[in-house]
Amino acid sequence: MRAIDALALAQRRLGGAMQREAAMPPASISAVVHLLAERGSLAFSDLACELDIDAPAVSKRVAWLVEQGYAERTTDTADRRARHVALTSEGETLHQAMNAELTRRLDIGLADWSAEDTTELLAYAERLTDALWRAADHAHRRRPGRADT
């Protein structure tokens, strides 16, 4: 399991570098952006569930995104108490920039890998991600961006 720990540490370091060097948002905000880009408008409660954080933490992240112009809050017409959040066009642009920066950095990191190795890595990364979701006891819910498993 040392490799999993090392992978988590490398991911944190990469995220920190992207935040410092490319003006990307912190990981806690990036996770919200990715979920909203993948799933569209979400209720605050769904965000809390998917991110495994409490309501105040969701509110803080959403407030930051709204203040920056990356997201907008809406109210459910069927249940006026339910609050939703969705990315604005600026938020979509941020998501694209985040993906482009990650791709650029991975291209550098994987420059000496063969196409076959890269393809195999992606397949194993999908399997590992699925396994980690199951290990976190999320198997009963739909994983963001994926069909029910």
N, C-alpha and C positions, 0 to 999 in steps of 0.2 A: 504494500500500500504506500510505500515511500514515493513511488512514481506519481500517485494521485496527489499526495501532499505537495510534491514538487510542481506538478501541473497547476494546482490552485495558487501556489505562490507566484509562479511565472505569469499566470493570468492577472493576478493583482498588480504585479510589477508593470505589465504591459498596459493595463488600464491607467495606472498612475502616470506612466510616460505619456500616454495619449492625452491625459488631462493637462499635464504640465506643458508639453511641447506642441500640442495641436489644439489647445483650448477646447477640449471635449469635456462634457460634464462628468462628474464623479460617477462611479459604478452604481451607486444607489439610484441616481437619476437615470442613468443609461438603461437600467433594467426596466424602468417604467416606460421609457421611450420605445424600447424594443417591443414590449408587450402591446402598447397602443398601436404601434405600426403593424404588428402582426394580426391583432384581433379587432382593431377599430375602437369605437367608443366602448368604454367599460364602466361599470358601476364601481364606486369607491370600494365597496365590500368585495367585489370580485378581484380588484387589484390587491387588496389586503390578503385575500386568500391565496392568490397566485404567488405573491412575493413573500408570503408567510411573515407578515408584519402587522402591527396593530393599526387601528384607524388613525390615530394622531400622526403616525409615521407616514401613512399614505397622504394625509392632508398636507403635511410639510413638503413632501416631494411634489405633489400636484401644485401647491402654492408657488413653489420655485418655478415650475414649468410655465404656469400662467403668467407670473410676473415677467418672465423672459419673453413671453409671446409665443411659446412653443406649444401650448395647450389651451383648451377652453373648457370651462365647466358648463354642464347643462343639467337640467332637471328632467326627470322622467315624467312624461305627460300622464302616464297611468298612475304613478305614485309620486306625488310632488315632494315627498320626503327623500326619495332616492336621488342621489347625486351621481352624475356620470362625468367622465372626462374623455376628451378626444384630442388628438394632435391637430394643430393648425397647419396651414401650408408651410409656415416657418418650422414647425416641429417635424414635418415630413422631410424638409430640406436638411434639418439637423440629423435625422435618422440616416438619410443618404450619405451625409458627410461622415458620420460615425462608421458606417459600413465601408466607405471608400478608404478611410484612414486605417481601419483594421485590415482591409485587404492589402493595402500598400505595405503595411508592416509585416504581414504574413508572407507577402511575396519576397520581401527581403530575407526573412527568417528561413523560408523554405526554398531559397534560390538554388541551392545545390541538391535539392530532392528531384528525383525523376517524376515524370507524370504518373507513372504507376504507383510510386510511393505516396504521392499526394492523394490519389484516388483512394488508395487503401487507408490512408490516415482518415479521410473524411468518412469512410464507411465505419471504421472503428470508433470515430468520434460520435457518430450517431448512436451506435450501440452503447457506448459508455454513457452518453447523455440519458438514454432510456433507462439504463441500469441505475444511474444516480437518482433519477426521478422515482423509480420503484423503491430504492433504498430509503428515500425521504418520505415514503408512504404517500405518494401522489398518484399511485396507479389508478385510484378510483376516479380521478378527474382527468379531463382532457389536458394534455401537455400543450403549452402555448405553441401555436404554429403547426401542430400535428393532429392527425385524426385520432380518435379514441383508440387506446391500446388495451 
